[in-house]
């Protein structure tokens, strides 16, 4: 996601289908932990034995 959209989420409306395709191609081989910016929190980890509450 471009930095300007991360700083101001309302600007996400300026991303059209062409731009969205380009963005998703860059994320194709990455895990969520790899593409979340380092300045934010780490994603929660749930093991395979976890069940629904």
C-alpha positions as CSV (number, residue, x, y, z in Angstrom):
1,X,0.0,0.0,0.0
2,X,1.4,3.4,-0.8
3,X,2.6,5.4,2.2
4,X,0.1,8.2,1.5
5,X,-2.8,5.7,1.8
6,X,-1.4,4.3,5.0
7,X,-1.2,7.7,6.5
8,X,-4.7,8.8,5.3
9,X,-6.9,5.7,4.7
10,X,-9.6,7.9,3.1
11,X,-7.3,8.2,0.1
12,X,-7.8,4.5,-0.6
13,X,-10.6,5.6,-2.9
14,X,-8.0,6.9,-5.4
15,X,-6.7,3.3,-6.0
16,X,-8.5,1.9,-9.1
17,X,-8.5,-1.7,-10.4
18,X,-5.3,-1.2,-12.4
19,X,-3.4,0.1,-9.3
20,X,-4.9,-2.6,-7.1
21,X,-3.7,-5.3,-9.4
22,X,-0.2,-3.9,-9.3
23,X,-0.2,-3.7,-5.5
24,X,-1.4,-7.3,-5.1
25,X,1.2,-8.6,-7.5
26,X,3.9,-7.2,-5.2
27,X,2.3,-9.0,-2.2
28,X,1.7,-12.4,-3.8
29,X,4.6,-14.3,-2.2
30,X,4.7,-12.5,1.1
31,X,3.1,-13.4,4.5
32,X,1.1,-10.8,6.3
33,X,3.9,-10.4,8.8
34,X,6.2,-9.5,6.0
35,X,4.1,-6.8,4.4
36,X,2.8,-5.1,7.6
37,X,5.0,-2.0,8.2
38,X,7.5,-2.5,10.9
39,X,6.2,0.4,12.9
40,X,3.0,-1.3,13.7
41,X,2.1,-4.2,15.9
42,X,3.0,-7.8,15.1
43,X,0.0,-9.9,14.1
44,X,-1.4,-12.3,16.6
45,X,-0.5,-16.0,16.2
46,X,-3.1,-18.7,16.5
47,X,-1.8,-22.3,16.4
48,X,-3.6,-25.1,14.5
49,X,-5.0,-26.6,17.7
50,X,-6.9,-23.4,18.6
51,X,-10.7,-23.7,18.6
52,X,-13.6,-21.3,18.4
53,X,-14.6,-19.8,21.8
